[in-house]
Amino acid sequence: MAILSNPNFGLQLPINQPDVLNWSTFNRLRPVKVLIHGFGGNGTTDRFVSKARDAYLLLGDFNVITVDWRSLAEYPNYARAALSTTPVGIYVAKFLDFLISQGTSSSLLHVIGYSLGAHVAGSVGNCLRLGRLPRITGLEPASGGYERIEKLRSLSSSDADFVDVIHTNAHVLASGTYYLYTNPTSPYSIE
């Protein structure tokens, strides 16, 4: 995971190393945005990650953390990537538990996942031990093929206090508190 204070500089943050956290630009009092890429993506140059990271850093005073699980999410092995969503989510949850143990309030955490990253985000919320996530945002949660792989856990409305799911197509797999469908072939709606 990397913490960023500007779009061009990130610092790798290993889990359970408070000294590294103390030397970083991480501020325990700022909101934390955790960005998780999807299949075939990465935690640095992925379009979703880079656009969201840059927007949050421009918008305000946030801790932006990017999760890079590219070695498990590489093309062409979709099944391996899908099967990795829960273990990656467990690791990210342990990292967030570490941040909480170092004085970050769980109320400041917002986990945002794109495609398979949305299901990683769900696992994060499900596995967090030192608090509860106030919010998860699932952007285009993966459905194509994901639902056919047994024993996979998908994003659920029970993974955080508030789970918003944004779709631009009609294929729905995740369960959220609110859904926003933006497909131009159907009416815009919020459920």
Protein Blocks (a to p, Z undefined) as FASTA:
>chain_A
ZZdfbfkbccdddehilklmmmmmbdfkbccddddddehiafklgmklmmmmmmmmmmmc
cddddddfklmmccfblklmmmmmmmmmmmmmmmmmmmmmnopafklpccddehjlmmmm
mmmmmmpmkbccfbdcdehiafehmlmpghiacddfklpmbdcdddfbfbdfbdcfbdcd
fbfkbccddZZ
